[in-house]
Amino acid sequence: MVQTHRRNALLKRYDPVPVVFLCIRLLLAAVFIFSGFVKAIDPLGGSYKINDYLLAFGGFWLNFQAFSLVWAILLAGFELVLGLCLLARVRIRKTAFFALLFMSVMTPLTLYIALTNPVTDCGCFGEALIISNQATFAKNLVLLAMSIALFIYAKRMHPFLLPKVEWGLVGGFVLLSLLLSLLCYAYLPLIDFLPYHKGVDIPEAMRIPEGAPRDEYRTTFIYEKDGLQQEFSLENYPQNDSTWVFVDQKNVLLSKGYVPPIGHLVLSNSSSDDITEELLHHPGRVYWLVMYDLDKTSGKGARRAEEIYRKALAEGSRFYALTASSADEVANFVKEHDLSYPFLYSDPTTLKAMIRSNPGLLILEQGRIVDKKPWRKF
């Protein structure tokens, strides 16, 4: 009898269940903190991704585009606060409930995205870690299962801090997330995960290494004969048989090849001349003032750049404003703000990936980015 009680006491003492749920709580906290933090330091990037979703869904959802930045900041803050509360075991029962609620919404949403691919990646980890839509759904299934388990077990967990202290911590976490997002929005992300980060050699980042894997496709041809259509491969299509009439061609991607950190970059002047290579290999310093959409550009920042333009001319450097707006919009913008620097044109997605400021300044030396400045620091 004594031995039985001793064995039961030992089993209770070394119960593995609390350890398992401690690991689940800490793992969920780590994922939410990482996801919320990388979004919080890049709220403008988060708003771009939300806009991509709204454009893909179309219709009714387009009415919410004006609020994409607010949504981005709130989403980042919610995830970051949730993760910090899980880590500190603050209001654990309510936190476990909100974690379950969040994953109950996100899991079916990412299932839809995995099936339909309205966007190329979900943006769940911002620019810090880009994963496929299918991998995102698989990740969320695991997180949902963990959230369910933690929600059930949280009923057995008791607070170890006074309620006032816990609510004080929650308020501090909320304030921290908001300040972080607003600071990074006003200036630049605390950590730059963009392909055009400081120190990158753009020509090198655009290069595909020799021997790197290329995209592999399966090509099929559809031909018609006597009213019947048939598919052929590259090896057996009726190349010299005039009785077959070509109808269509299909290319199916079998495997994705090497993708350079920076894709195709084109900067063209008002005459549609591509001067990208000329600027990337210019022996002196080159200034790029990025203003992807002039309708959303700070006029104050654009005017401040005039002083930098004059300084660039004095030192023999080259200075261009880069935009995706039309020539007429450029002419109106230049007249409205009394600007004298020249403009080049590029793709809006490329310009958004250069710097999270509108306008924002990139300083290059022989194709390498040596500095980046938001317009508030001009």
ROMAR-169876 format. One record per residue (C-alpha): residue in three letters; x, y, z. Coordinates in nm, 2 decimals. Layout:
ROMAR-169876
{residu = ALA	px = X	py = Y	pz = Z} .
...
//
This chain:
ROMAR-169876
{residu = MET	px = 0.00	py = 0.00	pz = 0.00} .
{residu = VAL	px = 0.28	py = 0.24	pz = 0.09} .
{residu = GLN	px = 0.46	py = 0.15	pz = -0.23} .
{residu = THR	px = 0.14	py = 0.22	pz = -0.43} .
{residu = HIS	px = 0.11	py = 0.57	pz = -0.28} .
{residu = ARG	px = 0.47	py = 0.64	pz = -0.34} .
{residu = ARG	px = 0.44	py = 0.54	pz = -0.71} .
{residu = ASN	px = 0.13	py = 0.76	pz = -0.75} .
{residu = ALA	px = 0.31	py = 1.05	pz = -0.59} .
{residu = LEU	px = 0.61	py = 1.01	pz = -0.82} .
{residu = LEU	px = 0.38	py = 0.99	pz = -1.13} .
{residu = LYS	px = 0.20	py = 1.31	pz = -1.02} .
{residu = ARG	px = 0.53	py = 1.48	pz = -0.95} .
{residu = TYR	px = 0.67	py = 1.39	pz = -1.30} .
{residu = ASP	px = 0.34	py = 1.44	pz = -1.49} .
{residu = PRO	px = 0.45	py = 1.51	pz = -1.85} .
{residu = VAL	px = 0.13	py = 1.69	pz = -1.95} .
{residu = PRO	px = 0.21	py = 2.03	pz = -1.81} .
{residu = VAL	px = 0.55	py = 2.02	pz = -1.99} .
{residu = VAL	px = 0.38	py = 1.94	pz = -2.32} .
{residu = PHE	px = 0.14	py = 2.23	pz = -2.28} .
{residu = LEU	px = 0.42	py = 2.46	pz = -2.18} .
{residu = CYS	px = 0.60	py = 2.37	pz = -2.51} .
{residu = ILE	px = 0.28	py = 2.43	pz = -2.70} .
{residu = ARG	px = 0.22	py = 2.77	pz = -2.53} .
{residu = LEU	px = 0.58	py = 2.88	pz = -2.60} .
{residu = LEU	px = 0.58	py = 2.76	pz = -2.96} .
{residu = LEU	px = 0.25	py = 2.94	pz = -3.03} .
{residu = ALA	px = 0.39	py = 3.25	pz = -2.86} .
{residu = ALA	px = 0.71	py = 3.24	pz = -3.07} .
{residu = VAL	px = 0.51	py = 3.21	pz = -3.40} .
{residu = PHE	px = 0.27	py = 3.49	pz = -3.31} .
{residu = ILE	px = 0.55	py = 3.72	pz = -3.18} .
{residu = PHE	px = 0.76	py = 3.66	pz = -3.50} .
{residu = SER	px = 0.46	py = 3.71	pz = -3.73} .
{residu = GLY	px = 0.34	py = 4.02	pz = -3.55} .
{residu = PHE	px = 0.69	py = 4.18	pz = -3.52} .
{residu = VAL	px = 0.79	py = 4.15	pz = -3.89} .
{residu = LYS	px = 0.45	py = 4.30	pz = -3.98} .
{residu = ALA	px = 0.47	py = 4.57	pz = -3.72} .
{residu = ILE	px = 0.80	py = 4.70	pz = -3.84} .
{residu = ASP	px = 0.68	py = 4.71	pz = -4.20} .
{residu = PRO	px = 0.32	py = 4.85	pz = -4.18} .
{residu = LEU	px = 0.33	py = 5.00	pz = -4.53} .
{residu = GLY	px = 0.43	py = 4.66	pz = -4.68} .
{residu = GLY	px = 0.14	py = 4.50	pz = -4.49} .
{residu = SER	px = -0.09	py = 4.75	pz = -4.64} .
{residu = TYR	px = 0.04	py = 4.66	pz = -4.99} .
{residu = LYS	px = -0.03	py = 4.30	pz = -4.92} .
{residu = ILE	px = -0.38	py = 4.37	pz = -4.79} .
{residu = ASN	px = -0.45	py = 4.58	pz = -5.11} .
{residu = ASP	px = -0.34	py = 4.28	pz = -5.32} .
{residu = TYR	px = -0.60	py = 4.07	pz = -5.14} .
{residu = LEU	px = -0.87	py = 4.33	pz = -5.19} .
{residu = LEU	px = -0.79	py = 4.37	pz = -5.56} .
{residu = ALA	px = -0.79	py = 3.99	pz = -5.60} .
{residu = PHE	px = -1.13	py = 3.95	pz = -5.43} .
{residu = GLY	px = -1.27	py = 4.26	pz = -5.61} .
{residu = GLY	px = -1.63	py = 4.38	pz = -5.59} .
{residu = PHE	px = -1.75	py = 4.48	pz = -5.24} .
{residu = TRP	px = -1.39	py = 4.44	pz = -5.09} .
{residu = LEU	px = -1.26	py = 4.73	pz = -5.30} .
{residu = ASN	px = -1.44	py = 4.97	pz = -5.07} .
{residu = PHE	px = -1.19	py = 4.89	pz = -4.79} .
{residu = GLN	px = -0.87	py = 4.98	pz = -4.98} .
{residu = ALA	px = -0.86	py = 5.32	pz = -4.80} .
{residu = PHE	px = -0.83	py = 5.14	pz = -4.47} .
{residu = SER	px = -0.55	py = 4.89	pz = -4.57} .
{residu = LEU	px = -0.29	py = 5.07	pz = -4.36} .
{residu = VAL	px = -0.51	py = 5.07	pz = -4.05} .
{residu = TRP	px = -0.59	py = 4.70	pz = -4.10} .
{residu = ALA	px = -0.22	py = 4.62	pz = -4.14} .
{residu = ILE	px = -0.13	py = 4.80	pz = -3.81} .
{residu = LEU	px = -0.42	py = 4.64	pz = -3.62} .
{residu = LEU	px = -0.34	py = 4.29	pz = -3.75} .
{residu = ALA	px = 0.03	py = 4.32	pz = -3.66} .
{residu = GLY	px = -0.06	py = 4.46	pz = -3.32} .
{residu = PHE	px = -0.31	py = 4.18	pz = -3.25} .
{residu = GLU	px = -0.06	py = 3.90	pz = -3.33} .
{residu = LEU	px = 0.22	py = 4.07	pz = -3.14} .
{residu = VAL	px = 0.01	py = 4.13	pz = -2.83} .
{residu = LEU	px = -0.13	py = 3.78	pz = -2.85} .
{residu = GLY	px = 0.22	py = 3.63	pz = -2.87} .
{residu = LEU	px = 0.35	py = 3.84	pz = -2.58} .
{residu = CYS	px = 0.05	py = 3.75	pz = -2.36} .
{residu = LEU	px = 0.11	py = 3.38	pz = -2.44} .
{residu = LEU	px = 0.48	py = 3.42	pz = -2.35} .
{residu = ALA	px = 0.41	py = 3.60	pz = -2.03} .
{residu = ARG	px = 0.11	py = 3.38	pz = -1.94} .
{residu = VAL	px = -0.10	py = 3.69	pz = -1.90} .
{residu = ARG	px = -0.48	py = 3.65	pz = -1.90} .
{residu = ILE	px = -0.41	py = 3.30	pz = -2.03} .
{residu = ARG	px = -0.77	py = 3.18	pz = -2.06} .
{residu = LYS	px = -0.88	py = 3.48	pz = -2.26} .
{residu = THR	px = -0.55	py = 3.47	pz = -2.46} .
{residu = ALA	px = -0.60	py = 3.10	pz = -2.54} .
{residu = PHE	px = -0.96	py = 3.18	pz = -2.66} .
{residu = PHE	px = -0.84	py = 3.46	pz = -2.89} .
{residu = ALA	px = -0.56	py = 3.25	pz = -3.03} .
{residu = LEU	px = -0.82	py = 2.98	pz = -3.11} .
{residu = LEU	px = -1.06	py = 3.24	pz = -3.26} .
{residu = PHE	px = -0.78	py = 3.38	pz = -3.47} .
{residu = MET	px = -0.67	py = 3.05	pz = -3.61} .
{residu = SER	px = -1.03	py = 2.94	pz = -3.67} .
{residu = VAL	px = -1.06	py = 3.24	pz = -3.90} .
{residu = MET	px = -0.72	py = 3.22	pz = -4.07} .
{residu = THR	px = -0.72	py = 2.85	pz = -4.14} .
{residu = PRO	px = -1.02	py = 2.83	pz = -4.37} .
{residu = LEU	px = -0.91	py = 3.16	pz = -4.53} .
{residu = THR	px = -0.57	py = 3.02	pz = -4.61} .
{residu = LEU	px = -0.74	py = 2.70	pz = -4.74} .
{residu = TYR	px = -0.93	py = 2.91	pz = -4.99} .
{residu = ILE	px = -0.60	py = 3.10	pz = -5.08} .
{residu = ALA	px = -0.42	py = 2.77	pz = -5.12} .
{residu = LEU	px = -0.69	py = 2.64	pz = -5.36} .
{residu = THR	px = -0.74	py = 2.96	pz = -5.57} .
{residu = ASN	px = -0.40	py = 3.14	pz = -5.54} .
{residu = PRO	px = -0.54	py = 3.49	pz = -5.56} .
{residu = VAL	px = -0.20	py = 3.62	pz = -5.44} .
{residu = THR	px = 0.14	py = 3.47	pz = -5.49} .
{residu = ASP	px = 0.21	py = 3.44	pz = -5.12} .
{residu = CYS	px = 0.00	py = 3.51	pz = -4.81} .
{residu = GLY	px = 0.24	py = 3.76	pz = -4.65} .
{residu = CYS	px = 0.19	py = 3.59	pz = -4.31} .
{residu = PHE	px = 0.55	py = 3.66	pz = -4.22} .
{residu = GLY	px = 0.59	py = 3.98	pz = -4.42} .
{residu = GLU	px = 0.91	py = 4.01	pz = -4.63} .
{residu = ALA	px = 1.11	py = 3.82	pz = -4.36} .
{residu = LEU	px = 1.00	py = 3.47	pz = -4.46} .
{residu = ILE	px = 0.80	py = 3.41	pz = -4.78} .
{residu = ILE	px = 0.63	py = 3.07	pz = -4.80} .
{residu = SER	px = 0.39	py = 2.92	pz = -5.05} .
{residu = ASN	px = 0.01	py = 2.94	pz = -5.00} .
{residu = GLN	px = 0.00	py = 2.56	pz = -4.96} .
{residu = ALA	px = 0.27	py = 2.57	pz = -4.69} .
{residu = THR	px = 0.09	py = 2.85	pz = -4.51} .
{residu = PHE	px = -0.23	py = 2.64	pz = -4.49} .
{residu = ALA	px = -0.03	py = 2.34	pz = -4.36} .
{residu = LYS	px = 0.13	py = 2.56	pz = -4.10} .
{residu = ASN	px = -0.21	py = 2.70	pz = -3.99} .
{residu = LEU	px = -0.35	py = 2.35	pz = -3.95} .
{residu = VAL	px = -0.08	py = 2.27	pz = -3.70} .
{residu = LEU	px = -0.13	py = 2.60	pz = -3.52} .
{residu = LEU	px = -0.51	py = 2.54	pz = -3.51} .
{residu = ALA	px = -0.46	py = 2.20	pz = -3.35} .
{residu = MET	px = -0.22	py = 2.35	pz = -3.09} .
{residu = SER	px = -0.46	py = 2.64	pz = -3.02} .
{residu = ILE	px = -0.75	py = 2.39	pz = -2.96} .
{residu = ALA	px = -0.53	py = 2.19	pz = -2.72} .
{residu = LEU	px = -0.41	py = 2.50	pz = -2.53} .
{residu = PHE	px = -0.77	py = 2.64	pz = -2.51} .
{residu = ILE	px = -0.89	py = 2.31	pz = -2.35} .
{residu = TYR	px = -0.59	py = 2.29	pz = -2.11} .
{residu = ALA	px = -0.61	py = 2.66	pz = -2.02} .
{residu = LYS	px = -0.90	py = 2.59	pz = -1.79} .
{residu = ARG	px = -0.66	py = 2.41	pz = -1.56} .
{residu = MET	px = -0.41	py = 2.70	pz = -1.56} .
{residu = HIS	px = -0.42	py = 2.96	pz = -1.29} .
{residu = PRO	px = -0.29	py = 3.32	pz = -1.30} .
{residu = PHE	px = 0.03	py = 3.39	pz = -1.11} .
{residu = LEU	px = 0.00	py = 3.77	pz = -1.14} .
{residu = LEU	px = -0.26	py = 4.01	pz = -0.99} .
{residu = PRO	px = -0.53	py = 4.11	pz = -1.24} .
{residu = LYS	px = -0.43	py = 4.48	pz = -1.23} .
{residu = VAL	px = -0.07	py = 4.37	pz = -1.32} .
{residu = GLU	px = -0.19	py = 4.15	pz = -1.60} .
{residu = TRP	px = -0.41	py = 4.43	pz = -1.75} .
{residu = GLY	px = -0.12	py = 4.67	pz = -1.71} .
{residu = LEU	px = 0.10	py = 4.43	pz = -1.91} .
{residu = VAL	px = -0.17	py = 4.40	pz = -2.18} .
{residu = GLY	px = -0.19	py = 4.78	pz = -2.21} .
{residu = GLY	px = 0.19	py = 4.80	pz = -2.23} .
{residu = PHE	px = 0.20	py = 4.54	pz = -2.51} .
{residu = VAL	px = -0.07	py = 4.72	pz = -2.71} .
{residu = LEU	px = 0.12	py = 5.05	pz = -2.67} .
{residu = LEU	px = 0.45	py = 4.89	pz = -2.77} .
{residu = SER	px = 0.30	py = 4.74	pz = -3.09} .
{residu = LEU	px = 0.13	py = 5.07	pz = -3.19} .
{residu = LEU	px = 0.45	py = 5.28	pz = -3.13} .
{residu = LEU	px = 0.66	py = 5.03	pz = -3.32} .
{residu = SER	px = 0.43	py = 5.04	pz = -3.62} .
{residu = LEU	px = 0.39	py = 5.42	pz = -3.62} .
{residu = LEU	px = 0.76	py = 5.48	pz = -3.59} .
{residu = CYS	px = 0.85	py = 5.24	pz = -3.87} .
{residu = TYR	px = 0.57	py = 5.39	pz = -4.09} .
{residu = ALA	px = 0.70	py = 5.74	pz = -4.03} .
{residu = TYR	px = 1.06	py = 5.64	pz = -4.11} .
{residu = LEU	px = 1.17	py = 5.30	pz = -4.24} .
{residu = PRO	px = 1.14	py = 4.94	pz = -4.11} .
{residu = LEU	px = 1.36	py = 4.86	pz = -3.81} .
{residu = ILE	px = 1.50	py = 4.57	pz = -4.00} .
{residu = ASP	px = 1.50	py = 4.59	pz = -4.38} .
{residu = PHE	px = 1.40	py = 4.26	pz = -4.54} .
{residu = LEU	px = 1.34	py = 4.41	pz = -4.88} .
{residu = PRO	px = 1.56	py = 4.29	pz = -5.18} .
{residu = TYR	px = 1.68	py = 4.65	pz = -5.22} .
{residu = HIS	px = 1.83	py = 4.66	pz = -4.87} .
{residu = LYS	px = 2.13	py = 4.87	pz = -4.78} .
{residu = GLY	px = 2.45	py = 4.71	pz = -4.89} .
{residu = VAL	px = 2.31	py = 4.50	pz = -5.18} .
{residu = ASP	px = 2.49	py = 4.50	pz = -5.51} .
{residu = ILE	px = 2.19	py = 4.53	pz = -5.75} .
{residu = PRO	px = 2.36	py = 4.39	pz = -6.07} .
{residu = GLU	px = 2.49	py = 4.09	pz = -5.86} .
{residu = ALA	px = 2.15	py = 4.04	pz = -5.70} .
{residu = MET	px = 1.99	py = 4.03	pz = -6.05} .
{residu = ARG	px = 2.24	py = 3.77	pz = -6.19} .
{residu = ILE	px = 2.15	py = 3.41	pz = -6.24} .
{residu = PRO	px = 2.45	py = 3.19	pz = -6.15} .
{residu = GLU	px = 2.60	py = 2.97	pz = -6.41} .
{residu = GLY	px = 2.45	py = 2.62	pz = -6.38} .
{residu = ALA	px = 2.16	py = 2.73	pz = -6.17} .
{residu = PRO	px = 1.84	py = 2.53	pz = -6.23} .
{residu = ARG	px = 1.60	py = 2.69	pz = -6.48} .
{residu = ASP	px = 1.22	py = 2.67	pz = -6.50} .
{residu = GLU	px = 1.11	py = 2.33	pz = -6.65} .
{residu = TYR	px = 0.79	py = 2.32	pz = -6.85} .
{residu = ARG	px = 0.59	py = 2.04	pz = -7.02} .
{residu = THR	px = 0.47	py = 2.17	pz = -7.36} .
{residu = THR	px = 0.18	py = 2.01	pz = -7.54} .
{residu = PHE	px = 0.03	py = 2.09	pz = -7.88} .
{residu = ILE	px = -0.33	py = 2.06	pz = -7.98} .
{residu = TYR	px = -0.40	py = 1.97	pz = -8.34} .
{residu = GLU	px = -0.72	py = 1.90	pz = -8.52} .
{residu = LYS	px = -0.80	py = 1.65	pz = -8.80} .
{residu = ASP	px = -1.14	py = 1.56	pz = -8.95} .
{residu = GLY	px = -1.31	py = 1.75	pz = -8.67} .
{residu = LEU	px = -1.13	py = 1.57	pz = -8.39} .
{residu = GLN	px = -0.87	py = 1.74	pz = -8.16} .
{residu = GLN	px = -0.57	py = 1.55	pz = -8.02} .
{residu = GLU	px = -0.28	py = 1.65	pz = -7.79} .
{residu = PHE	px = 0.08	py = 1.59	pz = -7.89} .
{residu = SER	px = 0.42	py = 1.63	pz = -7.71} .
{residu = LEU	px = 0.73	py = 1.80	pz = -7.85} .
{residu = GLU	px = 0.85	py = 1.46	pz = -7.96} .
{residu = ASN	px = 0.55	py = 1.33	pz = -8.16} .
{residu = TYR	px = 0.36	py = 1.64	pz = -8.29} .
{residu = PRO	px = 0.27	py = 1.62	pz = -8.66} .
{residu = GLN	px = 0.53	py = 1.86	pz = -8.77} .
{residu = ASN	px = 0.53	py = 1.78	pz = -9.15} .
{residu = ASP	px = 0.18	py = 1.64	pz = -9.18} .
{residu = SER	px = -0.04	py = 1.91	pz = -9.34} .
{residu = THR	px = -0.36	py = 1.72	pz = -9.27} .
{residu = TRP	px = -0.34	py = 1.83	pz = -8.91} .
{residu = VAL	px = -0.43	py = 2.19	pz = -8.82} .
{residu = PHE	px = -0.27	py = 2.36	pz = -8.52} .
{residu = VAL	px = -0.52	py = 2.47	pz = -8.26} .
{residu = ASP	px = -0.34	py = 2.56	pz = -7.94} .
{residu = GLN	px = -0.03	py = 2.52	pz = -7.73} .
{residu = LYS	px = -0.01	py = 2.46	pz = -7.35} .
{residu = ASN	px = 0.29	py = 2.51	pz = -7.12} .
{residu = VAL	px = 0.27	py = 2.36	pz = -6.77} .
{residu = LEU	px = 0.54	py = 2.45	pz = -6.51} .
{residu = LEU	px = 0.69	py = 2.13	pz = -6.38} .
{residu = SER	px = 0.96	py = 2.28	pz = -6.15} .
{residu = LYS	px = 1.06	py = 2.63	pz = -6.05} .
{residu = GLY	px = 1.41	py = 2.73	pz = -6.13} .
{residu = TYR	px = 1.64	py = 2.97	pz = -5.95} .
{residu = VAL	px = 1.49	py = 3.31	pz = -5.88} .
{residu = PRO	px = 1.74	py = 3.59	pz = -5.82} .
{residu = PRO	px = 1.67	py = 3.82	pz = -5.52} .
{residu = ILE	px = 1.61	py = 4.11	pz = -5.75} .
{residu = GLY	px = 1.41	py = 4.04	pz = -6.07} .
{residu = HIS	px = 1.40	py = 4.23	pz = -6.39} .
{residu = LEU	px = 1.46	py = 4.60	pz = -6.34} .
{residu = VAL	px = 1.38	py = 4.86	pz = -6.61} .
{residu = LEU	px = 1.42	py = 5.23	pz = -6.57} .
{residu = SER	px = 1.32	py = 5.43	pz = -6.88} .
{residu = ASN	px = 1.31	py = 5.80	pz = -6.96} .
{residu = SER	px = 1.04	py = 6.00	pz = -7.13} .
{residu = SER	px = 1.16	py = 5.87	pz = -7.47} .
{residu = SER	px = 1.11	py = 5.51	pz = -7.35} .
{residu = ASP	px = 1.49	py = 5.45	pz = -7.36} .
{residu = ASP	px = 1.60	py = 5.19	pz = -7.11} .
{residu = ILE	px = 1.89	py = 5.34	pz = -6.91} .
{residu = THR	px = 1.90	py = 5.09	pz = -6.63} .
{residu = GLU	px = 2.25	py = 4.94	pz = -6.71} .
{residu = GLU	px = 2.39	py = 5.29	pz = -6.76} .
{residu = LEU	px = 2.29	py = 5.39	pz = -6.41} .
{residu = LEU	px = 2.39	py = 5.07	pz = -6.24} .
{residu = HIS	px = 2.74	py = 5.09	pz = -6.39} .
{residu = HIS	px = 2.79	py = 5.46	pz = -6.36} .
{residu = PRO	px = 3.13	py = 5.52	pz = -6.20} .
{residu = GLY	px = 3.00	py = 5.80	pz = -5.97} .
{residu = ARG	px = 2.72	py = 5.83	pz = -5.72} .
{residu = VAL	px = 2.36	py = 5.80	pz = -5.83} .
{residu = TYR	px = 2.05	py = 5.92	pz = -5.64} .
{residu = TRP	px = 1.71	py = 5.75	pz = -5.69} .
{residu = LEU	px = 1.42	py = 5.94	pz = -5.55} .
{residu = VAL	px = 1.14	py = 5.68	pz = -5.54} .
{residu = MET	px = 0.78	py = 5.81	pz = -5.58} .
{residu = TYR	px = 0.59	py = 5.51	pz = -5.70} .
{residu = ASP	px = 0.25	py = 5.69	pz = -5.70} .
{residu = LEU	px = 0.25	py = 6.07	pz = -5.72} .
{residu = ASP	px = -0.11	py = 6.08	pz = -5.60} .
{residu = LYS	px = 0.01	py = 5.94	pz = -5.27} .
{residu = THR	px = 0.35	py = 6.12	pz = -5.26} .
{residu = SER	px = 0.43	py = 6.37	pz = -4.99} .
{residu = GLY	px = 0.46	py = 6.71	pz = -5.17} .
{residu = LYS	px = 0.67	py = 6.83	pz = -4.88} .
{residu = GLY	px = 0.91	py = 6.54	pz = -4.92} .
{residu = ALA	px = 0.93	py = 6.60	pz = -5.30} .
{residu = ARG	px = 1.02	py = 6.97	pz = -5.24} .
{residu = ARG	px = 1.28	py = 6.88	pz = -4.98} .
{residu = ALA	px = 1.45	py = 6.66	pz = -5.24} .
{residu = GLU	px = 1.53	py = 6.97	pz = -5.45} .
{residu = GLU	px = 1.82	py = 7.05	pz = -5.21} .
{residu = ILE	px = 1.96	py = 6.70	pz = -5.25} .
{residu = TYR	px = 1.92	py = 6.74	pz = -5.63} .
{residu = ARG	px = 2.12	py = 7.06	pz = -5.63} .
{residu = LYS	px = 2.39	py = 6.90	pz = -5.41} .
{residu = ALA	px = 2.41	py = 6.60	pz = -5.65} .
{residu = LEU	px = 2.46	py = 6.83	pz = -5.95} .
{residu = ALA	px = 2.73	py = 7.02	pz = -5.76} .
{residu = GLU	px = 2.93	py = 6.70	pz = -5.69} .
{residu = GLY	px = 2.88	py = 6.57	pz = -6.04} .
{residu = SER	px = 2.64	py = 6.29	pz = -5.94} .
{residu = ARG	px = 2.33	py = 6.18	pz = -6.12} .
{residu = PHE	px = 1.98	py = 6.23	pz = -5.98} .
{residu = TYR	px = 1.65	py = 6.09	pz = -6.10} .
{residu = ALA	px = 1.30	py = 6.06	pz = -5.95} .
{residu = LEU	px = 1.15	py = 5.72	pz = -6.02} .
{residu = THR	px = 0.78	py = 5.68	pz = -6.06} .
{residu = ALA	px = 0.51	py = 5.46	pz = -6.20} .
{residu = SER	px = 0.27	py = 5.75	pz = -6.27} .
{residu = SER	px = 0.19	py = 5.87	pz = -6.62} .
{residu = ALA	px = 0.38	py = 6.15	pz = -6.80} .
{residu = ASP	px = 0.08	py = 6.38	pz = -6.76} .
{residu = GLU	px = 0.07	py = 6.31	pz = -6.38} .
{residu = VAL	px = 0.44	py = 6.39	pz = -6.36} .
{residu = ALA	px = 0.40	py = 6.72	pz = -6.55} .
{residu = ASN	px = 0.12	py = 6.82	pz = -6.32} .
{residu = PHE	px = 0.31	py = 6.72	pz = -6.01} .
{residu = VAL	px = 0.63	py = 6.90	pz = -6.12} .
{residu = LYS	px = 0.43	py = 7.22	pz = -6.19} .
{residu = GLU	px = 0.24	py = 7.20	pz = -5.87} .
{residu = HIS	px = 0.55	py = 7.17	pz = -5.65} .
{residu = ASP	px = 0.79	py = 7.36	pz = -5.86} .
{residu = LEU	px = 1.04	py = 7.08	pz = -5.91} .
{residu = SER	px = 1.34	py = 7.07	pz = -6.15} .
{residu = TYR	px = 1.48	py = 6.72	pz = -6.12} .
{residu = PRO	px = 1.43	py = 6.47	pz = -6.41} .
{residu = PHE	px = 1.19	py = 6.16	pz = -6.39} .
{residu = LEU	px = 1.23	py = 5.80	pz = -6.49} .
{residu = TYR	px = 0.95	py = 5.54	pz = -6.52} .
{residu = SER	px = 0.94	py = 5.19	pz = -6.38} .
{residu = ASP	px = 0.70	py = 4.92	pz = -6.25} .
{residu = PRO	px = 0.51	py = 5.02	pz = -5.93} .
{residu = THR	px = 0.57	py = 4.68	pz = -5.77} .
{residu = THR	px = 0.94	py = 4.72	pz = -5.82} .
{residu = LEU	px = 0.94	py = 5.07	pz = -5.68} .
{residu = LYS	px = 0.74	py = 4.96	pz = -5.37} .
{residu = ALA	px = 1.01	py = 4.70	pz = -5.31} .
{residu = MET	px = 1.29	py = 4.95	pz = -5.31} .
{residu = ILE	px = 1.19	py = 5.16	pz = -5.01} .
{residu = ARG	px = 0.90	py = 5.20	pz = -4.77} .
{residu = SER	px = 0.87	py = 5.57	pz = -4.80} .
{residu = ASN	px = 0.70	py = 5.79	pz = -5.06} .
{residu = PRO	px = 0.92	py = 5.97	pz = -5.15} .
{residu = GLY	px = 1.22	py = 5.77	pz = -5.03} .
{residu = LEU	px = 1.59	py = 5.81	pz = -5.14} .
{residu = LEU	px = 1.83	py = 5.54	pz = -5.25} .
{residu = ILE	px = 2.20	py = 5.64	pz = -5.29} .
{residu = LEU	px = 2.40	py = 5.41	pz = -5.51} .
{residu = GLU	px = 2.77	py = 5.38	pz = -5.59} .
{residu = GLN	px = 2.84	py = 5.16	pz = -5.90} .
{residu = GLY	px = 2.52	py = 4.97	pz = -5.85} .
{residu = ARG	px = 2.55	py = 4.91	pz = -5.48} .
{residu = ILE	px = 2.30	py = 5.07	pz = -5.24} .
{residu = VAL	px = 2.51	py = 5.26	pz = -4.98} .
{residu = ASP	px = 2.22	py = 5.44	pz = -4.80} .
{residu = LYS	px = 1.85	py = 5.47	pz = -4.78} .
{residu = LYS	px = 1.66	py = 5.77	pz = -4.64} .
{residu = PRO	px = 1.28	py = 5.84	pz = -4.58} .
{residu = TRP	px = 1.17	py = 6.19	pz = -4.68} .
{residu = ARG	px = 1.14	py = 6.29	pz = -4.32} .
{residu = LYS	px = 1.52	py = 6.26	pz = -4.29} .
{residu = PHE	px = 1.61	py = 6.46	pz = -4.60} .
//
